[in-house]
């Protein structure tokens, strides 16, 4: 397949993927979502559970594309962000790390010299300690 044909095919899959999720039937009693129609390109039949709350692996668009195209997936679809791609590579290896900027700290306040302290600053106690 040529790259333009692959991109057109992936775009068709994307539109069908959007329709699948927009037109799903939500069962609030069982807490799951089911497909209302048959989606032959996505390999989903009517009534197939596409979303559930517990112990369920949801459908993955990238897996479906990989089933159709095999190793040509990277050409048509950018890599999943959780796996890492060009953006992650640039952030981790090429982009400059931010240096920590020390903020200006004002000088410590000095106490104003007021009146002279009584008893040399020992306070008002008149106890003679041995």
N, C-alpha and C positions, 0 to 999 in steps of 0.2 A: 504494500500500500504506500502511496505517496503521502508526504506529510500533510498536504491539503486535504486529502481524503480522510486521513486519520483524524485531523482536527474537526472536520465536519461530522464524522461519526461520533466523536467524543461530545461535540455540542448537542447532537441528537440525544445521546445518553443523558446529558445534563438536563435537557428540557424534560425528558421522561422522568428523571429522578425528582425534579421539582414537582411535577404533577403527582407523582407517587406520594410525596410527603404532604402536599397541599390537600389532596383528595382522600386522605386516609379516614377510616372509620374508627373513632375512639370508643372503646368499651370501658366505661368507668367502673363497672362492677369488677371486671377482671384486671383492670389497670393495664391495658395493652392497646396497641393500635394495629389495625389490620388493613390490608390493601383492599380497596373497593373494586378494582378492575384487574384485568390481566395486563401485565407489563412484560411482554415477551423478551424485549431486549435486555431488561434487567433481571431476567430469570425469576420473576415473581408472579405467582398465580393469585387469583382472587381468593381472599380469605387468609392469605399468609400473614402471620404475625410479623410485623416489621419493627415494633417497638414494645418493650415490656419493662417492668420495673425490677424484677429479680432474676438472677441467673440466666441472663439472655445476652447473647452477643449480637448487637445490632448489625444491620447491613452496612457495608462499607463500599462507597463508590469506587475507590481506588482498587479494591479487590475485584470488582466486576470488570473494570477496564483492563486490569491485568489478565483476567481470564480470557478476554477477547483478543487482546493485542500481544500478550506475552511480554517479551523484552522491549517492545516498542513503547511501553507505557511512559518512560521517562521523556520521550520526545513530545508526546501529546499532552501530558498532564504534569504540572510541576509536582515535585515530591511533597509528601505530607509534611506539615510543619512539625509534628511531634517527632518524626524520624530525623529531621534536619535536612536542610538543603543549602542552596547558595547563600540565603540570608543568614543562616546560623554559622556557616563557614566564614562569612565576612565579619560577623560580630565577634566570633571567637578568635580569629587569626589575623585579620587584616586591619580592622578598625582600631584606632588608638584607644587605649584604656584611659578612662577619665582619671585625672590626677586629683587627689584630694586637696582642696584649697583650704588652707587654714584661715579661719576668719580672724579679723582683727579683734583682739581682746583689749578693752579699755584698761588703763592703769588702775591699780588698786587705790581706792580712796584713802586719803590720809586724814586722820582725825585733826580737827582744828584744836588748837591749844586754847582751852578756855581758862577757867579759874584754877588757881593752884589747889592741888588736892590736900585735904587735911590728913594728918598722920602719915604723910609720905605715900598715900595711896593704899594704906592698909585698911581703910574703912573706919567705922565708928566704934568698933569693939575696943573695950579698955581692959581686956584680959591680959594678964602677964603670964606667958607660957614659959615653963622652965627650960 
